[in-house]
Amino acid sequence: MANNLFISYDLNSPGQDYSKVIEAIKGLGGWAKVQKSLWFVTSDYSASKACDLVWAKMDSNDSLIVIDAKTNQAAWQNLSDEVSNYIRNNWSG
């Protein structure tokens, strides 16, 4: 059964190679582009693995979060400490 992944990212200057990031997201499974930088993907990958695969195509100054609405799991890269701590302390699961 596929997972229901929501993927959101910010690509910051310098860099901003959207084509590599979008290609990585589309490679995860069936997809719909919900908003400019929010995608819904049906995938066999976990949130953590999907995050790793997409992050590999991003720059170290970018940010990424992947949320699995099916398993209630999330993984992220380069969110602020404030946001990361808030998610860790308030995530219901």
C-alpha positions, 0 to 999 in steps of 0.5 A: 500500500502506498504512503500519502506524502506531502512534500514542501520545500524552499529553494534559496539563493544561490542555487535554486535548481528546481528541475533536479528537485522536481525530477526527484519528487516525481520519481517517488511515485504518482504525484500532483503539484498542489501549490508552487512548492507543495506536492502530494505523492503516492509512494512506497517510500517512507517520509524519511527515505523520500526526504533523503532522496529529494534532499540529495538534489538540493543545496545546503541552504534550502529547506525541505519537509516530507509528511506522510499523512497515512503513517503520521510520520515526518522528516525534514532538512534545514528547518530552523531550530525553532520550527524543528523543536516545535514540531518535535514537541507538539507532533501528535502520533 
